[in-house]
């Protein structure tokens, strides 16, 4: 029997399923939860917010040709871009395509957004499967939803990346309470322990009190369903894996009933973002400012490393905040400064295991920054050859001319050590 009302609400309940990193089962959670809600009679739209790794339809064994990007390009309608899954679930691939609206004329953008806003009202729930990471489009996808479900796993890097995601959201002005879903847990005890650690870290460092949405157990059936491209929410009602997502759907309904209803939906939010970006002055950050930021951050990181009470999560947050601040400022003038700054970080002060941990996250964060392509340099006109001045083979500033140093070494008394002699010649500068 249908559990949805006779008519869809004025604004659908919008949920963003997100996480700080990839490989945490976020897409599997989004798809199975959307199917579980649809099986209960709700009208559900699932937006695939990751255009680069659009896996939602692949998990169903389908490869649609059209996406929201085609709608925005005017080559198809919203109805044509919709892919219909079992139990009446609607899937719209390429939700990240709304970013393309930023560059079109305001009148065209408004027409597209009005069409999307009208389309939203046909649904009880809209689920957004966001991309992983800290990019701007991910932050906006989360902000456009009434509720964010942050997926974490027992992997410690999943916790630190989720912590960084929530920290960035807070810095951007996000004030809603995030819900946390523990995925791939062995049992209820492990899930509660993971949530408690995450809860304590958010409370202590960000003054955030997360909501516990539930847990999905690690199960061979769930892993096999991904390989077979058949989600567990298509299984029989008695299947234990499907029952987990049915319970999660019930928990989600309870959580939405506790929230204040949103006055606007997905399309209205993105239209406001486009208007703000169009009216905001474009400010170019000078290279000297970038260099000063690197210097400030380097000092902060070094202080954290040397402080006996500092934790790895504090050190990682310093690294993450640096990338968040600088990721949007990379250009031809600043990329060399940033690369030089990375090379000068005091990584050698960290223990070996922690250094490897930092290196892994550094690669993860660096992948999110797309440096500008450099145009091939034109061949320079032949220049007049200059006489090459040979570089000194040792430090002439401190030791003087080579002949003088050799003469002093030959005349060195037997009762004077070499270190003492060098200190005498350099005025004590040889050991600096």
CORHU-V373163 format. One record per residue. N is the residue number from 1. BURIAL is # if it has 16 or more other ideal C-beta (glycine too) atoms within 10 Angstrom, else .. D_FIRST is the distance of its C-alpha to the first C-alpha in Angstrom with 1 decimal. Layout:
# CORHU-V373163
N|BURIAL|D_FIRST ; N|BURIAL|D_FIRST
This chain:
# CORHU-V373163
1|.|0.0 ; 2|.|3.8 ; 3|.|6.4 ; 4|#|9.2 ; 5|.|11.3 ; 6|.|12.2 ; 7|.|15.2 ; 8|#|16.3 ; 9|.|18.7 ; 10|.|22.4 ; 11|#|22.9 ; 12|#|20.5 ; 13|#|20.6 ; 14|#|23.1 ; 15|#|23.7 ; 16|#|26.8 ; 17|#|26.9 ; 18|#|30.6 ; 19|#|33.4 ; 20|#|37.2 ; 21|#|37.8 ; 22|#|36.4 ; 23|.|35.4 ; 24|#|33.1 ; 25|#|29.8 ; 26|#|28.7 ; 27|#|27.4 ; 28|#|25.5 ; 29|#|23.9 ; 30|#|23.0 ; 31|#|21.5 ; 32|#|19.5 ; 33|#|18.2 ; 34|#|17.2 ; 35|#|15.4 ; 36|#|13.6 ; 37|#|12.5 ; 38|#|11.5 ; 39|#|9.4 ; 40|#|7.4 ; 41|.|7.0 ; 42|#|10.5 ; 43|#|13.4 ; 44|#|16.0 ; 45|#|19.7 ; 46|#|21.9 ; 47|#|25.6 ; 48|#|28.1 ; 49|#|30.8 ; 50|#|33.4 ; 51|#|35.3 ; 52|.|37.8 ; 53|.|35.5 ; 54|#|32.3 ; 55|#|30.5 ; 56|#|26.8 ; 57|#|26.8 ; 58|.|29.4 ; 59|#|27.1 ; 60|#|24.9 ; 61|.|28.1 ; 62|.|28.2 ; 63|.|31.2 ; 64|#|30.5 ; 65|.|33.7 ; 66|#|32.7 ; 67|#|31.9 ; 68|#|32.0 ; 69|#|35.8 ; 70|#|36.0 ; 71|#|34.2 ; 72|#|36.8 ; 73|.|39.6 ; 74|.|38.6 ; 75|.|38.2 ; 76|#|34.5 ; 77|.|31.8 ; 78|#|28.8 ; 79|.|26.5 ; 80|.|28.9 ; 81|#|28.9 ; 82|#|25.1 ; 83|#|24.1 ; 84|.|20.6 ; 85|#|19.2 ; 86|.|16.5 ; 87|#|12.8 ; 88|.|14.4 ; 89|#|16.3 ; 90|#|19.5 ; 91|#|22.7 ; 92|#|25.9 ; 93|#|28.9 ; 94|#|31.9 ; 95|#|30.8 ; 96|#|34.3 ; 97|#|35.7 ; 98|#|35.4 ; 99|#|38.7 ; 100|#|40.4 ; 101|#|39.9 ; 102|.|42.6 ; 103|.|45.4 ; 104|#|44.6 ; 105|.|45.9 ; 106|.|44.2 ; 107|.|43.4 ; 108|.|41.7 ; 109|#|39.8 ; 110|.|38.6 ; 111|.|37.3 ; 112|#|35.4 ; 113|#|33.9 ; 114|.|32.9 ; 115|.|31.1 ; 116|#|29.2 ; 117|#|28.5 ; 118|.|27.1 ; 119|#|25.0 ; 120|#|23.5 ; 121|.|22.0 ; 122|.|19.4 ; 123|#|17.6 ; 124|#|15.8 ; 125|#|17.6 ; 126|#|20.9 ; 127|#|22.1 ; 128|#|25.8 ; 129|#|27.3 ; 130|#|30.9 ; 131|#|34.1 ; 132|#|36.0 ; 133|#|39.1 ; 134|#|40.6 ; 135|#|41.1 ; 136|.|40.7 ; 137|#|37.7 ; 138|#|35.8 ; 139|#|36.9 ; 140|#|35.7 ; 141|#|32.3 ; 142|#|31.8 ; 143|#|33.3 ; 144|#|31.0 ; 145|#|27.9 ; 146|#|26.9 ; 147|#|26.5 ; 148|#|28.3 ; 149|#|27.2 ; 150|#|30.5 ; 151|#|30.2 ; 152|#|33.1 ; 153|#|34.2 ; 154|#|36.9 ; 155|.|39.3 ; 156|.|41.8 ; 157|#|42.0 ; 158|#|38.3 ; 159|#|38.9 ; 160|#|42.1 ; 161|#|40.5 ; 162|#|37.5 ; 163|#|40.0 ; 164|#|42.0 ; 165|#|38.9 ; 166|#|38.1 ; 167|#|41.9 ; 168|#|42.1 ; 169|#|39.1 ; 170|.|40.9 ; 171|.|44.1 ; 172|.|42.3 ; 173|.|41.2 ; 174|.|37.6 ; 175|.|36.9 ; 176|.|33.2 ; 177|.|32.2 ; 178|#|31.1 ; 179|#|28.5 ; 180|#|29.5 ; 181|#|27.6 ; 182|#|29.8 ; 183|#|29.3 ; 184|#|31.0 ; 185|#|31.9 ; 186|.|33.2 ; 187|.|31.7 ; 188|.|30.7 ; 189|.|34.4 ; 190|#|35.3 ; 191|#|32.4 ; 192|.|33.4 ; 193|.|37.0 ; 194|#|36.4 ; 195|#|34.5 ; 196|.|37.3 ; 197|.|40.0 ; 198|#|38.2 ; 199|#|37.6 ; 200|.|41.3 ; 201|#|42.6 ; 202|#|40.5 ; 203|.|41.6 ; 204|.|45.2 ; 205|.|45.9 ; 206|#|43.4 ; 207|.|42.5 ; 208|#|38.8 ; 209|.|36.3 ; 210|#|33.3 ; 211|#|29.8 ; 212|#|28.5 ; 213|#|25.1 ; 214|#|25.0 ; 215|#|26.3 ; 216|#|25.5 ; 217|#|27.8 ; 218|#|30.2 ; 219|.|29.1 ; 220|.|30.6 ; 221|.|27.3 ; 222|#|26.5 ; 223|.|29.9 ; 224|.|29.7 ; 225|#|26.5 ; 226|#|28.5 ; 227|.|31.3 ; 228|.|29.1 ; 229|.|27.3 ; 230|.|23.9 ; 231|#|21.9 ; 232|#|20.6 ; 233|#|17.1 ; 234|#|17.0 ; 235|#|17.8 ; 236|.|16.1 ; 237|.|13.7 ; 238|.|16.9 ; 239|.|19.2 ; 240|.|20.9 ; 241|#|21.3 ; 242|#|17.7 ; 243|.|17.0 ; 244|#|19.6 ; 245|#|17.9 ; 246|#|14.5 ; 247|.|16.8 ; 248|#|18.6 ; 249|#|15.6 ; 250|.|15.0 ; 251|#|18.8 ; 252|#|18.9 ; 253|#|16.7 ; 254|.|19.0 ; 255|#|22.0 ; 256|.|21.1 ; 257|.|20.7 ; 258|.|24.3 ; 259|.|25.7 ; 260|.|27.3 ; 261|.|25.5 ; 262|#|27.5 ; 263|.|29.5 ; 264|.|29.6 ; 265|#|27.8 ; 266|#|28.8 ; 267|#|31.0 ; 268|#|32.8 ; 269|#|33.7 ; 270|#|35.3 ; 271|#|37.1 ; 272|.|38.7 ; 273|#|39.7 ; 274|#|41.4 ; 275|.|43.2 ; 276|.|44.5 ; 277|.|45.8 ; 278|.|47.5 ; 279|.|49.3 ; 280|.|50.2 ; 281|.|53.8 ; 282|.|54.2 ; 283|.|56.1 ; 284|.|57.8 ; 285|#|58.4 ; 286|.|62.0 ; 287|#|62.8 ; 288|.|64.8 ; 289|.|61.7 ; 290|#|59.8 ; 291|.|62.7 ; 292|.|62.8 ; 293|#|59.1 ; 294|#|59.7 ; 295|.|62.7 ; 296|.|60.8 ; 297|#|57.9 ; 298|#|60.3 ; 299|.|62.1 ; 300|.|58.8 ; 301|#|57.7 ; 302|.|61.1 ; 303|.|61.1 ; 304|#|57.7 ; 305|#|58.9 ; 306|.|62.1 ; 307|.|60.6 ; 308|.|60.2 ; 309|.|57.0 ; 310|.|55.1 ; 311|.|51.9 ; 312|#|50.7 ; 313|#|47.7 ; 314|#|50.1 ; 315|#|52.2 ; 316|#|49.3 ; 317|#|48.1 ; 318|#|51.6 ; 319|#|51.3 ; 320|#|47.9 ; 321|#|48.9 ; 322|#|51.9 ; 323|#|49.9 ; 324|#|47.5 ; 325|.|50.5 ; 326|#|52.4 ; 327|#|49.8 ; 328|.|49.9 ; 329|#|53.7 ; 330|#|54.8 ; 331|.|57.1 ; 332|.|60.4 ; 333|.|62.3 ; 334|#|60.2 ; 335|#|58.8 ; 336|.|62.2 ; 337|#|62.3 ; 338|#|58.9 ; 339|.|59.7 ; 340|.|63.0 ; 341|#|61.3 ; 342|.|58.9 ; 343|.|61.9 ; 344|.|63.7 ; 345|#|61.0 ; 346|.|62.3 ; 347|.|60.0 ; 348|.|62.9 ; 349|.|62.7 ; 350|#|59.3 ; 351|.|59.0 ; 352|.|58.3 ; 353|.|54.7 ; 354|.|53.8 ; 355|.|55.6 ; 356|.|53.5 ; 357|#|50.4 ; 358|#|51.7 ; 359|.|52.6 ; 360|.|49.0 ; 361|#|47.5 ; 362|#|50.3 ; 363|.|49.5 ; 364|#|45.8 ; 365|#|46.7 ; 366|.|49.4 ; 367|.|47.0 ; 368|.|45.2 ; 369|.|48.4 ; 370|.|49.5 ; 371|.|53.2 ; 372|.|54.6 ; 373|.|56.2 ; 374|.|60.0 ; 375|.|61.9 ; 376|.|64.6 ; 377|.|67.8 ; 378|.|70.6 ; 379|.|73.8 ; 380|.|76.2 ; 381|.|79.7 ; 382|.|82.3 ; 383|.|83.7 ; 384|.|87.2 ; 385|.|87.4 ; 386|.|88.1 ; 387|.|90.0 ; 388|.|87.6 ; 389|.|88.4 ; 390|.|87.8 ; 391|.|85.5 ; 392|.|87.1 ; 393|.|86.5 ; 394|.|86.3 ; 395|.|86.1 ; 396|.|89.3 ; 397|.|88.2 ; 398|.|88.7 ; 399|#|91.3 ; 400|.|93.5 ; 401|.|95.1 ; 402|.|94.7 ; 403|.|98.5 ; 404|.|98.9 ; 405|#|96.2 ; 406|.|97.7 ; 407|.|101.2 ; 408|.|99.8 ; 409|.|98.1 ; 410|.|101.4 ; 411|.|103.3 ; 412|.|100.9 ; 413|.|102.8 ; 414|.|102.0 ; 415|.|101.2 ; 416|.|98.5 ; 417|.|95.0 ; 418|.|93.2 ; 419|.|90.5 ; 420|.|93.3 ; 421|#|95.1 ; 422|#|92.0 ; 423|.|91.4 ; 424|.|95.0 ; 425|#|94.7 ; 426|#|91.5 ; 427|.|92.0 ; 428|.|89.2 ; 429|.|86.6 ; 430|#|86.4 ; 431|.|83.6 ; 432|.|81.4
